[in-house]
Amino acid sequence: MKILVIGAGRTGRAIGHTLAGDGNFSVTLVDSNRQATDFARRGGLAIREADAACIEDVAKIARG
């Protein structure tokens, strides 16, 4: 199952790692904060950089 987590801060990364560690989920985090996305990427999580406040951008990522 594919999961899209909005936000790559502490909570988003924790959720992402928990779900990804389950083995049944493909997890992608979305955030516009470069520092947060870099940190999450180093932790092995898939990242898409986008402004979560822009529903069109998030919808486009979710469709993909």
C-alpha positions in Angstrom: 0.0 0.0 0.0 1.3 3.5 -0.8 1.3 6.1 2.0 1.9 9.8 1.5 2.9 11.6 4.7 2.5 15.4 4.7 5.5 16.9 6.6 9.0 15.6 7.0 9.6 17.0 10.5 10.0 14.9 13.6 6.5 13.5 13.6 6.4 12.9 9.8 9.7 11.1 9.9 8.6 9.0 12.9 5.4 8.0 11.1 7.3 7.3 7.9 9.9 5.1 9.6 7.3 3.2 11.5 5.2 2.5 8.4 8.2 1.8 6.2 9.6 -0.6 8.8 6.4 -2.7 8.6 7.3 -3.9 5.1 3.7 -3.6 3.8 3.9 0.1 2.9 5.7 2.3 0.4 6.1 5.6 2.2 6.8 9.0 0.7 7.1 12.2 2.7 6.2 15.6 1.3 7.6 18.9 2.6 9.0 22.2 1.3 11.5 22.6 4.1 14.9 21.7 2.6 16.5 20.9 6.0 13.7 18.5 6.9 13.7 16.8 3.5 17.5 16.4 3.6 17.4 14.9 7.1 14.6 12.5 6.1 16.4 11.5 2.9 19.5 10.6 4.8 17.3 8.4 7.0 16.3 6.4 3.9 12.8 7.8 3.4 11.5 8.7 0.0 10.9 12.5 -0.3 9.0 14.8 -2.6 9.7 18.5 -2.2 6.5 20.5 -2.4 4.5 23.1 -0.5 1.9 21.1 1.4 -0.3 24.2 1.6 -0.7 24.0 -2.2 -3.4 21.4 -2.6 -2.8 21.1 -6.4 0.9 20.1 -5.8 -0.1 17.6 -3.2 -2.9 16.2 -5.3 -0.4 15.8 -8.3 2.0 13.9 -6.1 -0.7 11.7 -4.7 -1.9 10.8 -8.1 1.6 9.7 -9.0 
